[in-house]
């Protein structure tokens, strides 16, 4: 392989000139051919650019024509019945899209033109949308009229498109002219270049043949020079003081070694020649050296390469040498010339310096003080690890090249720079100077800084060395001590520090100024005295024993003492004593804090009295009552009535407040309190329970009829009128009684039962007395259960509506239905409206329930209009619902939500609504809205005929109690006759409710009644059954039985949500 390489190189050396001559000829011919090809290619590119310009202009012309046609078609389409413009049919949109896509491809290399095309595309889409809006707007008015602002915007958009087309066309014209000019210039240049290339090619051919001759001549001269150079090289090689070796690359055999190499490796003359170069390396490094030589020889970087490695002398001692590699031809071989400088001493010195440096870094990094050094420009050169941590770095190398402006203390960088400059200028060190630095986060740090100037060997200042200690914690501790000392002096509490002596004494070492103010002893007079003298007069008072016990147990103690001042006066002392321990845990001192809480204790006592009595009447309050009852229950004897609870409430007390004022009301309460005190004995209790409620606790009520006696005294004391604000007021009270143990065994039960009895008495009339009965509690439990289940039903959809038709017996058809509520509960089963409606009126649920009924009824009425147009829906309204301030809005929302015309809704109200405050205004508003009004149960209520005169309802509904009396009671028949006559006189239609027999119906028909409803026709039924019934309705005027039109549901009790009674409709 080596021989083949050498032969090839020799052949190239002999024939190189001929080969170069041929190569120059080929290059000359190639240049001429390339120039010709370039001329043809340039012409083709110019033609392609001109074709693209022509295509762009054609697309712009098409776009301009499309927009003009679109504008013309838009004007033609105005005023027609189309909602969209004629301007942009699908074909025109497709053609415009094709043009825009073409332009985007053709102009892809020119960003400005491409952006203009994109804006044109957006403007075209916007213009088309504006034309559609103008067309739609023109259709929506009489005649052909357009929105001027929209038309102006459309014209501006069209103008934008036209301007963009013109701009692009101008750009393409300019581009075409430039391309034509450029092509002409380039053609002239290329033809000139072709001529020049031909001349140069001829010159190259001549040069090639001439050079071949000259090179042959120079080869002879070179051989002579090479021989002389080799002679000089050998002389240089042999006499050079640096060890030099030449080895063959393939076999690694040493071909030559100078005298310096023989001396360095301790080999004699020619001792190294013929050895493998790897013999100079330790065994572990030989393979890596061979790989290195192969890599250097293969790559261009091998020549002039150098490295440091270990060599072995003949005696196997190891030296460090710095080697350089130069690849050359030597004696017909591929060889490598190396120099091997012995750097053993230098490397050893370098290692020692490195070890010293590492040791110094270890020492510096181990010092807790922060150390850093800067150059003359005050840039950081190095630091130790504590400093790097302060600067926010994990490695010390990260600070190199940074300045103080790059550090967390950059706010104080100017201050540090001035100090560094001072040290470098004066060359005097700065020792232990305290400085405060503001950090980046706003915190203030205190440092104890030492700075020393750094100099080179010539004494020139090269930088500054800084060493500092962060004393912030120490400063804060000193400040905390000063603040605590000042706080002790300024404290309003007395503070004593006492030292524990060997005999167990407590010598006072410190007393603050507050100690003198509280105890009367001057602080300077008590220093050095045993603190026991301060408690000498307190030993027999409560709290002292606890104090001694806790101190003996070596624990903190806090106790309240009634202590004595220096002048003998007493004060309440909240004393706190805490032990202070040393490192071994032994108590060395006590800290005592004395707090004068005299005012606090006295205030607490006053508050305690106030918390147990009523401020207005000075009677005990309910807390005292509870304690009295609990104590009486604990001491009760089995089998006897131990005490009675009388729960009293002043009747119509609100009227007194409203008419005479709250001062009169307070006077009445005070009067009642004074009178009730005179009615009980020393073992009894009179309590103001709250508001206008009083409670009497009577002990042993059965002894000598004490309870009757107390009740008689109460009646006698309160029967006389009392003068309030010059007005005589008669006091009336409702009173409920509950006795222990018959009516309850605990406080809550007795008070609750007495309260229930009082409310039952109030319902019976003024000055009533009622003893508790178990049925009261049961009724209350029922109301509570109904209230709870009603809320659940309202939230979960537990209520349902049924509908009862109303028949126009004059026209023999159904003209309306009445909506009635039903409730079947999962726990209670079917609940009668007579039971749950009064409870709903008490707990406030009547509002949301009535609103739900109204909304559902309106939705159902709207649904029925499709099959029974004009069908009227009647909905009952509770008086409490009616007088709410937002009732009119509730009705409006229900109608609007269902889409029901107001004339198809009728609200049924009772006569009691007519006399309610504000009812007349709401009724008039409903009439103006178009909602019908029916007066339900007419004749059974207030019969407010004066209101009928001022407010005209639409219909009267005869109460079913009168209808049931037909053929049975002549008075009922007379009332019905009168109501019908009055309705005709007032222009009101009349509805008879509860018609159940043919006799009743015949009577009503004979009297000319307008409408009837009742079981004779149909019972209340679900919506789907009601629809079936109404669709097949036939008037059963001659039937004696119920009509067959009733559908399969058990008879149910109907209910009007505006009253608390049930009815069959």
Secondary structure, 3 states (H helix, E strand, C coil): CHHHHHHHHHHHHHHHHHHHHHHHHHHHHHHHHHHHHHHHHHHHHHHHHHHHHHHHHHHHHHHHHHHHHHHHHHHHHCCCCCCCCCCCCHHHHHHHHHHHHHHHHHCCCCHHHHHHHHHHHHHHHHHHHHHHHHHHHHHCCCCCCCCHHHHHHHHHHHHHHHHHHHHHHHHHHHHHHHHHHHHHHHHHHHHHHHHHHHHHHHHHHHHHHHHHHHHHHHHHHHHHHHHHHHHHHHHHHHHCCCEEEEEECCCCEEEEECHHHHHHHCCCCCCCCCCEHHHHCCHHHHHHHHHHHHHHHHCHHHCCEEEEEEEECCCCCEEEEEEEEEEEEECCEEEEEEEEEECHHHHHHHHHHHHHHHHHHHHHHHCCCEEEEEECCCCEEEECHHHHHHCCCCCHHHHCCCCHHHCCCHHHHHHHHHHHHHHHHHCCCEEEEEEEEECCCCCEEEEEEEEEEEECCCCCEEEEEEEEEECHHHHHHHHHHHHHHHHHHHCCCEEEEEEECCCCCEEEEEECHHHHHHHCCCHHHHCCCEHHHHHHHHCCCCCHHHHHHHHHCCCCEEEEEEEECCCCCEEEEEEEEEEEECCCCCEEEEEEEEEECHHHHHHHHHHHHHHCECCCCCCECHHHHHHHHHHHHHCCCCCCCCEEEEEEEECCHHHHHHHHCHHHHHHHHHHHHHHHHCCCCCCCEEEEEECCEEEEEEECCCHHHHHHHHHHHHHHHHCCCEEECCEEECCCEEEEEEEECCCCCCHHHHHHHHHHHHHHHHHHCCCCEEECCHHHHHHHHHHHHHHHHHHHHHHHCCEEEEEEEEEECCCCEEEEEEEEEEEEECCCEECCHHHHHHHHHHHCCHHHHHHHHHHHHHHHHHHHCCCCCCCEEEEECCHHHHCCCCHHHHHHHHHHHHCCCHHHEEEEEEHHHHCCCCHHHHHHHHHHHCCEEEEEEECCCCCCHHHHHHCCCCEEEECHHHHHCCCCCHHHHHHHHHHHHHHHHHCCEEEEECCCCHHHHHHHHHCCCCEEECCCCCCCECHHHHHHHHHCCCCCCCCCCCCCCCCCCCCCCECCCCCCCCECC
